[in-house]
Amino acid sequence: MVSGEHPFKQKPPPTDQEPPMKRPTSRQHLKMADLLGEKAKKAAGVKKKRLKSLELAHRLRAKQIAADNDLYAKALPYLRAGVAHFADKRADLPAMVRALVKHLASVGMDADGIRNMKPHIRRFIEEYNPTRTRSMHQAAARYWNQIAESQPLKTEWAQQMFPLPQEDMDLALENEEKRLLRETNNPVLVSAYLKIMPLLWENAAISNYLKDNPRLRIAMPPLQSIPEALMVASRDFQLTMRELMKLGEMLKELPTPNTALRVANSIISDYRVSARKQLLLPRIAEALFHPSFDPETLLRVIADTDNTTMELTSAEHNFGRRFTHKNHR
């Protein structure tokens, strides 16, 4: 570690073009170990010994990761309790670390135990970081905008969210997080839902869009079923079994539209209809002339959507009849 660098320094968010690299899982290490074992059976001499050593290294690493994951799962309730009051304070990572350490000490963990928890605290802080896990931030707003413009969307929630510019999208998602947090009291579950739900419900629109933009497939993985969505959520958010069951229940229901955006869209729609009707109404201007020795004459100009009509109407008098002359342009 570079001198002076904070051990929990926040990493810059990944770009749309370069999705973050994930560390190999326990299962991946076991698959690699099996592959190396098969190759070792066909090899001989030094090559065989080297392949067997690599196989053993991968199996040991798989066991270590499994043990770490088990310990991390047991520590999650304590870690979440330690940062529960940080639900609306998303950037003060050092303060979150101090709160975690203080909470662990308050529940009886000694200094050695806290030092051993350091990797798990770091992992939790990285996973809790909302700038990385918040809904739809794995791709820039312009891509969601393009999906909304080019594809039919299934849910009203997506019809509201996908067309928003980046700043408005950030604000709308923050309001969604607050609403769901009041309902679930679980910030990790909220982050998982808001990231997974649009990918699941709008899978058809996203998949059609990705035919011409395959480089975004890692950022927007196709999710065709709830079990598939739960697998991704479990991998990305380290959810407990109870949280996965709750997430599955939430994903079965249509997402609740944003009330404020619904009202705003309704007002805008009503205004557009009203403005369109006003444009369809003809505009009329009139001028009445009173000559000294001629009858009164009315000049009317009617501006319609198709043409403009000039209408000249004269009143009756003793020497002539009333007449009306129209000219269309």
Secondary structure, DSSP 4 states (H G I P E B T S, - for coil): --TT--TTPPPPPPPSSSPPPPPPPHHHHHHHHHHHHHHHHH--HHHHHHHHHHHHHHHHHHHHHHHHHHHHHHHHHHHHHHTGGGTT--S-HHHHHHHHHHHHHHTT--HHHHHHTHHHHHHHHHHH-HHHHSTTTTS-HHHHHHHHHHS--S-HHHHHHTTS-HHHHHHHHHHHHHHHHHHH--HHHHHHHHHHHHHHHTHHHHHHHHTS-GGGTTTS----SHHHHHHHHHHHH---HHHHHHHHHHHHSPPPPPHHHHHHHHHHHHHHHHHHHHHHSPEEEEEEE--SSS--EEEEEEE-SS-EEEEEEE--BTTB--EEEEEE-
